[in-house]
Amino acid sequence: DTSKYAADFISTYAGFNKVLGTSVKNLDNAKKFVNDLTNAWYLDEQQVMQSMSRYYNMTSTMGFTENAALRMSKNLTALSYDLQALGTTGATVTEVQNQLASALRGEAEGLAKFGISLNQATLQSVLYEKGINRTVSSLTAAQKAEVIYYQIMRQTYSKHGYYADQLGQKIIQPAMAAQMFQNQIKNLARAIGSILIPVITKVMPYLISLTNLLTSLAKK
């Protein structure tokens, strides 16, 4: 249903603007990122927006600055596609995004399958490495999330850009190709739906009146 796709996208777009709209500069930056990533990687635009909104909302609520929240949301969103494209776990992009979000909240078990270690000992070693003489347990939620984010990005460094590399080398697995095709169908359906919605909105009152009239006649 193209109209439903469009209506859902409008809702996501409104939420995206609300979450990231506290800074016009950051909002424009985020929109450009979504557009560039969607077009370059043949992604589902709505899914990219939802991911950005989720990570930005999480990190900004934790107390990160707008710039830091934007940077983290962009990097985590891109990383979710890189990790999913590896195909080693069979996880969907949504599942990877959920696991990354859980990790920021301190629930890191789900990322172990990607070789990402975020146990207390590992996080403590990061603090010592940075010259921070504190225990992990003494950190605030935001401070711990920052350490976790740093460790995630460091341990996945070799995987950054994997999705783009696969496209560049034209090494596209069947599952990846099918998902890309499905993404383009969804994006097209939303575009068509966005054209139809104004038309439907205009004729809806007349359709309702006609339905009411026919219903009344049928009851007589």
C-alpha positions in Angstrom: 0.0 0.0 0.0 1.8 3.1 -1.3 -0.3 5.5 0.8 0.5 3.6 4.0 4.2 3.6 3.2 4.1 7.3 2.6 2.0 8.0 5.8 4.5 5.9 7.9 7.4 7.8 6.3 5.8 11.2 7.1 5.5 10.1 10.7 9.1 9.0 10.8 10.2 12.2 9.1 8.3 14.3 11.6 9.9 12.4 14.5 13.3 12.8 12.9 12.9 16.5 12.6 11.6 16.8 16.2 14.5 14.8 17.7 17.3 16.4 15.7 15.6 19.8 15.2 17.1 21.5 18.3 20.0 22.6 16.0 19.3 23.7 12.4 22.9 23.0 11.5 22.8 19.5 12.9 19.5 18.8 11.4 20.7 19.8 7.9 23.9 17.7 8.5 21.8 14.7 9.5 19.5 15.0 6.5 22.5 15.1 4.2 23.9 12.0 5.9 20.7 10.1 5.5 20.3 11.1 1.9 23.9 10.3 1.0 24.0 7.0 2.8 20.6 5.9 1.4 21.6 6.7 -2.2 25.1 5.4 -2.0 24.2 2.1 -0.3 20.7 1.5 -1.7 19.2 1.6 1.8 15.7 2.0 3.2 15.6 5.8 3.8 13.0 5.4 6.6 15.1 2.8 8.4 18.2 5.0 8.3 16.2 7.9 9.7 14.8 5.8 12.5 18.3 4.6 13.4 19.7 8.1 13.5 16.7 9.4 15.6 17.1 6.5 18.1 20.8 6.9 18.7 20.7 10.7 18.7 17.8 10.6 21.2 19.6 8.1 23.4 22.9 9.9 23.6 21.5 13.4 23.9 19.3 12.2 26.7 22.3 10.8 28.4 23.9 14.3 28.4 26.1 14.2 25.3 26.4 17.5 23.4 24.5 17.9 20.2 27.6 17.5 18.1 28.7 14.4 20.0 25.2 12.9 19.7 25.1 13.6 16.0 28.6 12.1 15.4 27.7 9.0 17.4 24.4 8.4 15.8 25.9 8.7 12.3 28.8 6.3 13.1 26.6 3.7 14.9 24.0 3.8 12.0 26.7 3.2 9.4 28.3 0.5 11.6 25.1 -1.4 11.9 25.0 -1.9 8.1 28.7 -2.9 8.0 28.2 -5.5 10.7 25.0 -6.9 9.2 26.7 -7.1 5.7 29.4 -9.4 7.2 26.7 -12.0 7.3 28.5 -14.0 10.0 25.6 -14.0 12.5 22.5 -14.0 10.3 21.2 -10.9 12.2 19.1 -8.3 10.4 20.0 -4.7 10.3 17.3 -3.9 12.9 18.6 -6.6 15.2 22.2 -5.2 14.9 20.8 -1.7 15.6 19.0 -3.0 18.7 22.2 -4.7 20.0 24.2 -1.5 19.6 21.6 0.5 21.4 21.5 -2.1 24.2 25.3 -2.0 24.4 25.2 1.8 25.1 22.9 1.1 28.0 25.4 -1.4 29.4 23.7 -4.6 28.0 26.6 -5.7 25.8 26.2 -9.5 25.6 24.6 -9.3 22.1 27.7 -7.8 20.5 29.9 -10.7 21.5 28.9 -12.6 18.4 30.6 -9.9 16.4 33.8 -10.2 18.4 33.2 -7.1 20.4 34.2 -7.5 24.0 32.6 -5.0 26.4 33.0 -6.7 29.8 34.1 -4.9 32.9 37.7 -5.9 32.6 37.9 -4.6 29.0 36.2 -1.3 29.9 38.5 -0.9 32.9 41.6 -1.4 30.7 40.3 1.5 28.5 40.1 3.8 31.5 43.7 2.9 32.6 44.9 3.3 29.0 43.4 6.8 28.9 44.9 7.7 32.3 41.6 7.8 34.1 42.0 6.6 37.6 38.4 5.5 38.2 36.5 2.2 38.3 33.9 1.4 35.7 31.3 1.1 38.4 31.9 4.6 39.5 31.1 6.1 36.1 27.8 7.8 35.3 25.6 6.3 32.6 26.9 8.8 30.1 30.5 8.3 31.0 30.2 4.5 30.7 28.3 4.9 27.4 31.2 7.0 26.1 33.7 4.3 27.0 31.5 1.6 25.5 31.1 3.6 22.3 34.9 4.2 22.1 35.5 0.5 22.5 32.9 -0.5 20.0 34.3 1.8 17.3 37.9 0.7 18.1 37.2 -3.0 18.0 35.2 -2.8 14.8 37.7 -0.5 13.0 38.7 -3.1 10.4 35.0 -3.5 9.6 34.3 0.2 9.0 33.2 0.7 5.4 32.7 -3.0 4.7 29.3 -2.4 3.2 30.6 0.2 0.8 33.6 -2.0 -0.1 31.3 -4.8 -1.1 29.4 -2.5 -3.3 32.6 -1.0 -4.8 34.0 -4.4 -5.6 30.6 -5.6 -6.8 30.8 -8.5 -4.3 27.1 -8.6 -3.4 25.7 -11.6 -1.7 22.2 -12.8 -2.8 20.6 -11.8 0.6 22.2 -8.4 0.3 21.0 -7.9 -3.3 17.5 -8.9 -2.3 17.5 -6.5 0.6 18.8 -3.7 -1.6 16.0 -4.4 -4.2 13.4 -4.4 -1.5 14.7 -1.1 -0.1 14.3 0.5 -3.5 10.8 -0.8 -3.9 9.9 0.7 -0.5 11.5 4.0 -1.4 9.6 4.1 -4.7 6.3 3.2 -3.0 6.7 6.1 -0.5 7.4 8.5 -3.4 4.3 7.4 -5.2 2.3 7.4 -2.0 3.4 11.0 -1.2 1.9 12.1 -4.5 -1.4 10.2 -3.9 -1.9 11.3 -0.3 -2.9 15.0 -1.1 -5.3 13.7 -3.8 -6.9 11.2 -1.4 -7.1 13.9 1.3 -9.0 16.2 -1.1 -11.5 13.6 -2.3 -12.0 11.8 1.1 -14.8 14.1 2.3 -16.8 13.4 -0.9 -16.2 9.7 -0.6 -17.4 9.8 3.0 -20.5 11.7 2.0 -21.2 9.3 -0.8 -20.8 6.3 1.5 -23.1 7.8 4.1 -25.7 8.5 1.4 -25.6 5.0 0.0 -25.8 3.6 3.5 -28.9 5.6 4.3 -30.5 4.6 1.0 -29.7 0.9 1.7 -31.4 1.1 5.0 -34.7 2.5 3.6 
